Every structure is written in C-alpha cells, then in structure tokens.
C-alpha cells in the first residue's frame, strides 16, 4: 500500500507544480533560441544585400571607367539608361570629371527608404569619374519581414508541439498510473491465489524468516509469532545430510534458483515432505536481498510412492517365483504328457491288436487333447521366458520372401484341410529384406497365419492373403489379410490381453489366448510394431512393421 501511495503522489507532483515549471522553462528556451536564430538570419540577409549592391555598382563602375577613358559618351549614356532599369536601382547617374559631363539625373528623389551608394573611378591614382545611385531597400525589408514571420511561426509551432507533447506525456503518465494501480491489484490477487494453494515463506539474506503465510503455519503447526525471526532449522528432520544443505545454500546465495524435495518435522514431530522452489530476489546492485520459498506438501504422494515401490518389489518377486516354478516344472509337466501322447499313438497304430472304431475315436480325443495341452504348456513357458528377460535374439537381415514362403509351407496343410485359399503377393516383397531374428519371425508369421485360418470359413469361400508394403525409406510392413469372422471394435481393445479369447471360449476352435500376446512381445523385441484393421463379419488384416535393410547393407553382407 505504501508503494501505491508513493507512486500516486510522485505522479501527481510531476503533472502539477513541477510540470508547469518545466513547461515554462522549455518555452523560454524555445523563445530565446528562436530570437537568436532570427538575429543571425537578419544579419545574413543584410550582408547578402550589401554584397549584391556592391557587385552591381562595381560592374557599372568598371564599364564606365573604360568608356570615360575612351570618351565614348553615347555608349556611356546607354550604360546609364540600362542600369536605371535594374529592379533595385531607383536612380543612377554617371559623372565624367574629365569632360565635366553628367549622364542621368542627380536630383534627390522624393521616395523614402532609399540608400545612396557611390563608387569613385580612378586612373593611375587620379579621380576621373564617379558612379552614384539611389537603391531601393524594399527587397531587403521584404526578406526581413519574411524572416520575422518565419521566426514567429517557428516559435509558435514549437510551443504548440511542446504543449501537445506535454499533454500526451501527461495522458501517458495518467495511463501509467492507472496501469500501475491495475498491476498492483493484480499482484494482490495473485498473492491471494498463491497463498490459497502454496506454502510460502520469505527470509532475509542471513536466512532469518521475515514472512510466512497461513498455509505455512497450518502445515508446520507453528504460529507466525513463533516463526518470524527464526531459521528454517526449526523444521529440520535430520533426513538430509549437511552436504545437502551446503549445496542448497551455495546455489541460492549464488543467485540461482533451487528446486528439490525436503523432509521437515512439524511442531508435533510428524514428518512433512515438501516439494520446494527457493528463488533469490536481487536489488539493482545484483545483491541478494531476500529469499522467497514456495512449497507444496507431498507427504501423501511420497507415501503412495513408497507403497508403489514396495508393491513393485513384491510383484517382481512373484514374477520371479512364477518363472522359477514354470521353469522347474517344464520337465515334470512335459515328460508324462509326452508319454500319454506317445502311448496313445502306439495304441492307434497297433496292427496286431487293432482298436475298435469307438476306441480309435477315444484315443484320437486323447492325442488331440494332449497336443493341445502340450501347446499350451509350451506357450506358457515361452511367455514366461520373454517376461523374465531370458530371451536372446539374433538380429540379421532376412529376405522377406524366404521368411514368408517358409512359414506358408509349414501352414499350407492346415489351410488345405479347411479349404482356404492361401496366396502370397510378391509384387513389393521381391528383393526386400528386414532386420529380425529368423526363428522368432517364423513364429510370429505362423501365429498370424494360424489365426487367419482357424477363424475363417471352412466352406471353400475362405481366403488368406500375405502381402508387403513400404511404409517409408526405413520401414517395411507385412500384412496377413483374411475374410473370416472379423473382430468387433469392443473386442479389439482386449486383443492383446493374456488368456482372453474374445468370446471364442465356447467355440469348437482351439486356442490358448496368449498367442497374440507372445507375438506382440516378440515383434516389439525386434524393434517392430504390430496392429490390426478388422470389421466384424468381414475379416481382419493383421500387420507387422519392421526395420528395413537397405541395399548397401544387403551388398555388404553378400560380399562378406
């Protein structure tokens, strides 16, 4: 408030008493300067007039001398007549002292304001003639009047400009005063808003507290009277080292802003974590005059973070336990299952004691279920191995057609069994390569092709098409497109969720619900990406995008 009153009084003084004195002084300066310039111009006009007159008479005198010496009186008479016609000459006469002749009238004219000018004509020091003329000063007076008028106009214009500038300056000062008042009000409102949200304190350069807001008192439990004049050490929790506070002080005393988290103790001894920003304020001499600290309490957030870290550690332990269990059980699960499948196949192939039709059908169910269970175990172990980070990849440039054709060859029998037309579009893929692990890429393609066949029509109308597109100079995309049952928008959001078969749990189509999860993880491990375009009832297009191997890389590999 004191700043506001001081500024208002200062501005009023400038606009009032001191402003008028300044304007009066400026007007005097302009008047004196204008008068001085007028005198200089007047003197210059008179000098120029004199020089002009002198030049005219000098020319006439020189011509008259030659004519007097040659006694050429008719020409001399004509010279006098011609000279009398000049605008500045009212009356001129030429005296020939040799012959005592006078050319022109030498009577004094009645016109006022004339100037008499004479010029003696000598020959070898002897006076032989004289030129006399009455000259008009009207042009000089006219020039002087014009100079006075210009000086008056200049003074008036300058004075008017000063008055206009003074008016604009006064208006600008009033606008500045209004702006300052508005900014002071805004500053007060911003301080109010800051006090409602943040915990604020101010200290002097020595670190003694000079101001705290209500939220500071509320957060620490101390009253304002207990804090003013004290140091922030009153809140020290001994959580941080002496080096921590030394570096903090070196930062702010050097004029830099410090940001960090500090654990304080309230008056009741409870921990209180603060996210703090300490800003040094400097004067015109670049000296720190106070430190302003703005804090936000983050005690609950720190506790939540601690809980989250603990939960994360527990989850890691559980994941390791799961991986260890699956790894240790892989042999125990596979051995008896392989025995069941193997003996079932022996029963099915025994020609000495052939099975009845009903027994053969039951054995077929045993073999089919065993293979499905073995596939599920293999996929679970594969997913566990990927999650545990134990999967190693051999990344190398792989020809696109070689990888796709090998996968199609392995899945062709399954497509034939369901009467599905499986085609390969070679147009873009010809000669292209991408970076991948060969065996893992085959696993990815087989899974996508298997799904496209499994969830397709088996009446001979089903199609599966594999193609390739160049996304950019550095990326290549493979797609597997089918015209099967498609995937609804709702199910697409859960597509890569483990053990989610997207409503196919009760269908006759076998599946584990983790094949796409493994596929996605493998693609991403190979620096690729995977996605899908699908519409229920019309089919799906799954695509994988991989890093493209350029021609120079292909040539260097082929030459090595």
C-alpha positions in Angstrom: 0.0 0.0 0.0 2.8 2.4 0.8 4.3 1.8 -2.6 0.9 2.6 -4.3 0.5 5.9 -2.3 4.1 7.0 -3.0 3.8 6.4 -6.8 0.5 8.3 -6.9 2.0 11.3 -5.1 5.0 11.3 -7.3 3.0 11.2 -10.5 0.7 14.0 -9.2 3.7 16.2 -8.4 5.2 15.7 -11.8 1.9 16.5 -13.6 1.2 19.5 -11.3 3.7 22.0 -9.9 6.9 20.6 -11.4 5.3 20.0 -14.7 4.2 23.7 -15.1 7.7 24.9 -14.2 9.3 22.5 -16.7 6.9 23.7 -19.4 7.6 27.4 -18.6 11.4 26.8 -18.7 11.1 25.0 -22.0 9.0 27.8 -23.6 11.7 30.3 -22.5 14.4 28.2 -24.1 12.5 27.9 -27.3 11.8 31.7 -27.4 15.5 32.6 -26.8 16.7 30.1 -29.4 14.2 31.3 -32.0 15.2 35.0 -31.4 18.9 34.2 -31.7 18.2 32.4 -35.0 16.2 35.3 -36.3 19.1 37.8 -35.5 21.5 35.5 -37.3 19.3 35.3 -40.3 18.7 39.1 -40.3 22.5 39.7 -40.2 23.0 37.3 -43.1 20.3 39.0 -45.2 21.8 42.4 -44.7 25.3 41.1 -45.6 23.9 39.4 -48.7 22.1 42.7 -49.7 25.3 44.7 -49.3 27.3 42.3 -51.3 24.6 42.3 -54.1 24.7 46.2 -54.2 28.4 46.3 -54.2 28.6 43.8 -57.0 26.2 45.8 -59.2 27.9 49.2 -58.7 31.3 47.6 -59.1 30.3 46.2 -62.5 28.8 49.5 -63.6 31.9 51.4 -62.4 34.3 49.1 -64.3 32.4 49.6 -67.5 32.1 53.4 -67.0 35.9 53.7 -66.5 36.6 52.2 -69.9 34.0 54.4 -71.6 35.2 57.6 -69.8 38.8 57.0 -70.8 37.8 56.4 -74.4 35.4 59.4 -74.5 32.7 57.1 -75.7 29.8 59.2 -74.3 26.9 57.7 -76.4 27.7 54.2 -75.0 28.1 55.7 -71.5 24.7 57.3 -71.8 23.3 54.0 -72.9 25.0 52.2 -69.9 23.3 54.7 -67.6 19.9 54.0 -69.1 20.4 50.3 -69.0 21.5 50.4 -65.3 18.5 52.6 -64.3 16.2 49.8 -65.5 17.5 47.3 -62.9 14.9 46.4 -60.3 16.9 47.5 -57.3 18.1 50.8 -58.8 15.7 53.8 -58.4 18.0 56.5 -59.8 21.6 56.4 -61.1 24.0 58.9 -62.7 27.5 58.7 -64.0 29.9 61.7 -63.8 32.7 62.2 -66.3 35.1 64.5 -64.4 37.4 64.8 -67.5 34.7 66.4 -69.6 32.6 67.5 -66.7 29.6 65.7 -68.0 26.8 64.1 -66.0 24.8 61.3 -67.5 21.5 60.9 -65.8 19.7 63.0 -63.1 21.5 63.6 -59.9 18.4 65.2 -58.2 17.4 63.6 -54.9 14.2 61.5 -55.4 11.2 62.0 -53.2 10.8 58.3 -52.4 11.7 57.3 -48.9 13.7 54.3 -47.7 16.4 54.7 -50.4 20.1 54.1 -50.0 22.7 56.3 -51.7 25.8 54.4 -53.0 28.7 55.9 -54.8 31.8 54.5 -56.4 34.8 56.6 -57.5 36.5 55.9 -60.8 40.3 56.4 -60.8 43.1 56.1 -63.3 46.7 56.0 -62.0 45.5 57.5 -58.8 43.7 60.3 -60.5 39.9 60.6 -59.9 38.3 60.6 -63.4 34.7 59.9 -62.7 32.1 58.7 -60.2 29.0 56.4 -60.3 26.2 57.3 -57.9 22.9 55.5 -57.3 19.8 55.6 -55.1 18.9 51.9 -54.4 15.7 50.6 -53.1 15.7 48.6 -49.8 12.2 47.1 -50.4 13.5 43.6 -51.2 15.7 43.7 -48.1 12.7 44.8 -46.0 10.6 42.1 -47.6 13.1 39.4 -46.8 13.4 40.7 -43.2 9.6 40.7 -42.8 9.6 37.1 -44.1 12.3 36.1 -41.7 10.4 37.7 -38.7 7.3 35.8 -39.8 9.1 32.5 -40.1 10.7 33.0 -36.7 7.3 33.8 -35.2 5.7 30.8 -36.9 8.6 28.5 -35.8 8.3 29.7 -32.2 4.5 29.2 -32.3 4.8 25.8 -33.9 7.5 24.7 -31.4 5.4 26.0 -28.5 2.3 24.2 -29.7 4.3 21.0 -30.2 5.6 21.3 -26.7 2.1 21.8 -25.4 0.9 18.8 -27.4 3.8 16.6 -26.2 3.2 17.8 -22.6 -0.5 16.8 -23.0 0.4 13.4 -24.4 3.0 12.9 -21.7 0.5 13.8 -19.0 -2.0 11.4 -20.5 0.6 8.7 -20.7 1.5 9.3 -17.1 -2.1 9.0 -16.1 -2.4 5.8 -18.1 0.8 4.5 -16.5 -0.6 5.4 -13.1 -3.8 3.5 -13.9 -1.8 0.6 -15.3 0.3 0.5 -12.1 -2.8 0.6 -10.0 -4.2 -2.3 -12.0 -1.0 -4.2 -11.8 -0.8 -3.7 -8.0 -4.4 -5.0 -7.7 -3.5 -8.0 -9.9 -0.4 -8.6 -7.8 -2.5 -8.6 -4.7 -4.9 -11.1 -6.3 -2.1 -13.3 -7.4 -0.6 -13.3 -4.0 -4.0 -14.2 -2.6 -4.3 -17.1 -5.1 -0.8 -18.2 -4.3 -1.5 -18.2 -0.6 -4.6 -20.4 -1.1 -2.5 -23.1 -2.9 1.1 -22.9 -1.8 3.1 -22.8 1.4 5.2 -19.6 1.2 7.9 -18.1 3.4 10.4 -15.3 2.9 13.8 -14.9 4.6 16.5 -12.2 4.7 19.9 -12.8 3.3 21.1 -14.4 6.5 18.2 -16.9 6.4 16.0 -15.5 9.2 12.3 -15.8 8.5 10.6 -12.5 7.8 7.3 -13.7 6.4 5.1 -16.9 6.4 1.6 -17.3 5.0 -1.3 -19.0 6.7 -0.7 -22.3 4.9 2.9 -22.5 6.2 1.6 -22.1 9.7 -1.1 -24.7 9.1 1.3 -27.2 7.6 4.0 -26.9 10.3 1.8 -26.3 13.3 3.8 -23.2 14.4 2.2 -19.8 14.8 3.5 -16.8 12.9 5.0 -15.3 16.0 7.0 -18.4 16.7 8.5 -18.5 13.2 9.3 -14.8 12.5 13.0 -14.2 13.2 13.8 -17.9 13.4 15.8 -20.0 10.9 14.3 -22.9 8.9 16.4 -25.2 11.0 13.5 -25.2 13.4 11.9 -27.7 11.0 15.0 -29.9 10.4 14.1 -33.6 10.4 17.8 -34.8 10.1 16.7 -36.7 7.0 19.2 -34.8 4.8 23.0 -34.6 5.1 25.0 -31.4 5.9 26.3 -31.6 2.3 22.7 -31.4 1.0 22.1 -28.1 2.8 25.5 -26.8 1.9 24.8 -27.3 -1.8 21.4 -25.7 -1.4 22.8 -22.6 0.3 25.6 -22.3 -2.3 23.0 -22.4 -5.1 20.7 -19.7 -3.8 23.4 -17.4 -2.4 25.0 -17.5 -5.9 21.8 -16.1 -7.3 20.4 -19.4 -8.7 17.0 -21.0 -8.2 17.0 -24.2 -6.2 14.4 -26.9 -6.7 14.0 -30.1 -4.7 12.3 -32.1 -2.0 12.8 -31.6 1.7 11.5 -33.6 4.6 10.6 -31.4 7.6 9.2 -32.0 11.0 6.0 -30.3 12.3 5.7 -29.0 15.8 4.2 -32.3 16.9 7.2 -34.2 15.4 5.3 -35.6 12.4 7.1 -36.0 9.0 6.1 -33.5 6.4 7.6 -33.7 2.9 7.7 -30.5 0.8 8.4 -30.0 -2.9 10.2 -26.7 -2.7 11.4 -23.9 -5.0 13.6 -21.2 -3.5 14.1 -18.0 -5.5 16.7 -15.3 -4.6 15.5 -11.7 -5.1 18.2 -9.1 -6.0 18.4 -5.3 -5.9 19.8 -3.0 -8.6 23.3 -3.8 -7.5 22.8 -7.5 -8.1 22.9 -8.2 -4.4 20.5 -10.8 -2.9 18.1 -9.0 -0.5 15.7 -11.9 0.3 14.8 -15.5 -0.5 11.3 -16.5 -1.4 10.4 -20.2 -0.9 7.3 -21.7 -2.5 6.4 -25.2 -1.4 3.8 -27.9 -2.0 3.2 -30.6 0.5 3.8 -34.1 -1.0 3.7 -36.3 2.1 0.7 -38.4 0.8 2.4 -38.6 -2.6 5.7 -39.8 -1.0 3.8 -42.4 1.0 1.9 -43.6 -2.1 5.3 -43.8 -4.0 6.8 -45.9 -1.2 3.8 -48.2 -1.3 4.0 -48.5 -5.1 7.7 -49.3 -4.9 7.0 -51.9 -2.3 4.2 -53.4 -4.4 6.5 -53.4 -7.4 9.2 -55.3 -5.5 6.6 -57.8 -4.4 5.3 -58.1 -8.0 8.9 -58.7 -9.2 9.4 -61.4 -6.5 6.1 -63.0 -7.5 7.1 -62.9 -11.2 10.4 -64.4 -10.5 8.7 -67.1 -8.4 6.3 -67.8 -11.3 9.2 -68.0 -13.8 11.2 -70.3 -11.5 8.1 -72.5 -10.9 7.4 -72.8 -14.6 11.0 -73.5 -15.5 11.3 -76.1 -12.9 8.0 -77.7 -13.8 8.6 -77.7 -17.5 10.3 -81.1 -17.4 7.8 -82.5 -14.9 4.9 -81.5 -17.0 6.2 -82.4 -20.4 7.6 -85.9 -19.6 4.3 -87.5 -18.5 2.3 -85.6 -21.2 4.7 -86.8 -23.9 4.3 -90.4 -22.5 0.5 -90.1 -22.7 0.6 -88.8 -26.3 3.2 -91.4 -27.3 1.4 -94.4 -25.9 -1.9 -93.2 -27.4 -0.2 -93.0 -30.8 1.1 -96.6 -30.3 -2.4 -97.8 -29.5 -3.7 -96.0 -32.6 -1.1 -97.6 -34.8 -1.1 -101.2 -33.3 -2.0 -103.5 -36.1 -1.7 -106.8 -34.1 -4.5 -105.8 -31.7 -6.4 -103.2 -33.6 -8.7 -100.9 -31.7 -12.4 -100.8 -32.3 -13.9 -97.8 -34.1 -15.2 -96.4 -30.8 -11.8 -97.0 -29.1 -9.9 -95.4 -32.0 -12.2 -92.3 -31.7 -11.5 -92.1 -28.0 -7.7 -92.4 -28.5 -7.9 -89.7 -31.1 -9.5 -87.4 -28.5 -6.7 -88.3 -26.1 -4.0 -87.4 -28.7 -5.8 -84.2 -29.7 -6.2 -83.0 -26.1 -2.6 -83.9 -25.2 -1.2 -82.0 -28.2 -3.4 -79.0 -27.2 -2.2 -79.2 -23.6 1.4 -79.5 -24.8 1.0 -76.5 -27.0 -0.5 -74.5 -24.0 2.5 -75.5 -21.8 5.0 -74.5 -24.5 3.3 -71.1 -24.9 3.2 -70.5 -21.2 6.9 -71.4 -20.9 7.7 -69.1 -23.9 5.7 -66.2 -22.4 7.4 -66.7 -19.0 10.8 -66.7 -20.7 10.1 -63.5 -22.5 8.7 -61.8 -19.4 11.8 -62.8 -17.4 14.1 -61.2 -20.0 15.9 -64.5 -20.8 15.1 -64.5 -24.5 18.0 -63.8 -26.8 17.7 -62.7 -30.4 20.0 -63.0 -33.3 19.1 -59.9 -35.4 20.1 -60.0 -39.0 18.9 -59.0 -42.5 16.3 -61.6 -43.7 14.8 -61.8 -47.2 11.1 -61.1 -46.9 10.1 -63.8 -49.4 12.2 -66.5 -47.8 10.7 -65.9 -44.4 7.1 -65.7 -45.7 7.4 -68.7 -48.0 8.9 -70.9 -45.3 6.0 -70.0 -43.0 3.4 -70.7 -45.7 4.9 -74.0 -46.4 4.5 -75.1 -42.8 0.9 -73.9 -42.6 -0.3 -74.9 -46.1 -1.6 -78.3 -44.9 -3.9 -76.6 -42.3 -5.2 -74.3 -45.0 -5.9 -77.2 -47.3 -7.8 -79.0 -44.6 -10.2 -76.1 -44.1 -10.4 -75.5 -47.9 -8.9 -72.0 -47.6 -7.1 -70.3 -50.5 -3.7 -69.2 -49.2 -1.9 -66.7 -51.5 1.3 -64.6 -51.5 1.5 -61.2 -53.2 5.2 -61.0 -54.3 5.0 -57.6 -56.0 6.6 -55.4 -53.3 8.4 -58.2 -51.4 10.6 -59.2 -54.2 14.2 -58.4 -53.3 13.3 -56.7 -49.9 14.9 -57.6 -46.6 14.2 -56.6 -43.0 16.0 -56.9 -39.7 14.7 -59.7 -37.4 15.5 -63.0 -35.7 14.8 -65.7 -38.2 13.2 -68.3 -35.9 11.2 -65.8 -33.9 9.9 -64.1 -37.1 8.8 -67.5 -38.4 7.0 -68.0 -35.0 5.2 -64.6 -35.5 4.1 -65.3 -39.0 2.9 -68.8 -38.2 0.8 -67.5 -35.3 -0.8 -64.8 -37.6 -1.4 -67.3 -40.4 -2.8 -69.9 -38.0 -5.3 -67.5 -36.6 -6.3 -66.3 -40.0 -7.1 -69.9 -41.0 -8.6 -71.0 -37.7 -11.1 -68.1 -37.5 -12.1 -68.3 -41.2 -14.8 -70.0 -43.3 -14.4 -73.7 -44.0 -16.9 -74.0 -46.8 -14.4 -73.2 -49.6 -15.0 -69.4 -49.6 -12.3 -68.5 -47.1 -9.2 -66.7 -48.3 -5.9 -65.6 -46.7 -3.5 -63.2 -48.5 0.0 -62.3 -47.4 1.5 -59.1 -48.8 4.2 -56.5 -48.3 4.2 -52.6 -48.3 6.9 -50.0 -48.0 5.9 -47.6 -45.2 9.0 -45.3 -45.5 12.6 -45.4 -46.6 13.5 -47.2 -43.3 10.3 -49.3 -42.5 8.6 -52.2 -44.3 5.2 -53.7 -43.4 3.9 -57.3 -43.8 0.2 -58.0 -43.6 -2.0 -61.1 -43.3 -5.5 -60.4 -44.6 -8.4 -62.8 -44.3 -12.2 -62.7 -45.0 -13.2 -64.6 -41.8 -15.4 -63.7 -38.9 -13.6 -60.5 -38.1 -13.2 -58.8 -34.7 -15.7 -56.3 -33.1 -14.5 -52.9 -32.0 -15.2 -53.8 -28.4 -13.0 -57.0 -28.6 -10.2 -55.2 -30.5 -9.4 -53.2 -27.3 -8.7 -56.5 -25.5 -6.9 -58.2 -28.4 -3.5 -58.4 -26.8 -4.7 -59.3 -23.3 -3.4 -62.7 -22.0 -5.9 -65.6 -21.8 -8.6 -63.6 -23.5 -10.1 -65.5 -26.4 -12.6 -62.7 -27.3 -15.8 -64.7 -27.0 -14.5 -67.8 -28.6 -14.1 -69.8 -25.4 -17.2 -71.9 -26.0 -16.5 -72.5 -29.7 -15.0 -75.6 -31.3 -11.9 -73.7 -32.4 -9.0 -74.5 -30.1 -6.8 -71.7 -28.7 -5.0 -70.5 -25.5 -5.5 -66.8 -25.7 -1.8 -66.0 -25.3 -0.5 -66.5 -28.9 -1.1 -62.8 -29.9 0.5 -61.7 -26.6 3.7 -63.6 -27.4 3.6 -62.3 -31.0 3.3 -58.7 -29.9 6.2 -59.0 -27.4 8.4 -60.7 -29.9 7.7 -58.1 -32.6 8.5 -55.3 -30.2 11.7 -57.0 -29.0 12.8 -57.0 -32.7 12.2 -53.2 -32.8 8.9 -53.6 -34.7 5.3 -52.8 -34.2 2.0 -54.7 -34.7 -1.6 -53.7 -35.4 -4.9 -54.7 -36.8 -7.7 -53.5 -39.0 -10.8 -55.5 -38.6 -14.6 -55.4 -39.0 -16.9 -58.0 -37.5 -18.3 -60.3 -40.2 -15.9 -59.1 -42.9 -12.5 -60.2 -41.9 -9.2 -58.9 -40.4 -5.9 -57.6 -41.5 -3.0 -58.0 -39.1 0.2 -56.2 -39.9 3.7 -56.1 -38.5 6.1 -53.2 -39.3 9.9 -53.9 -39.2 13.1 -52.1 -39.8 14.1 -52.3 -43.4 17.5 -53.5 -44.5 18.9 -51.1 -47.2 20.6 -52.1 -50.4 24.1 -51.0 -49.2 23.6 -53.3 -46.2 22.5 -56.2 -48.4 25.5 -55.7 -50.7 28.0 -55.6 -47.8 26.5 -58.7 -46.3 26.7 -60.6 -49.6 30.3 -59.5 -50.2 31.4 -60.5 -46.7 
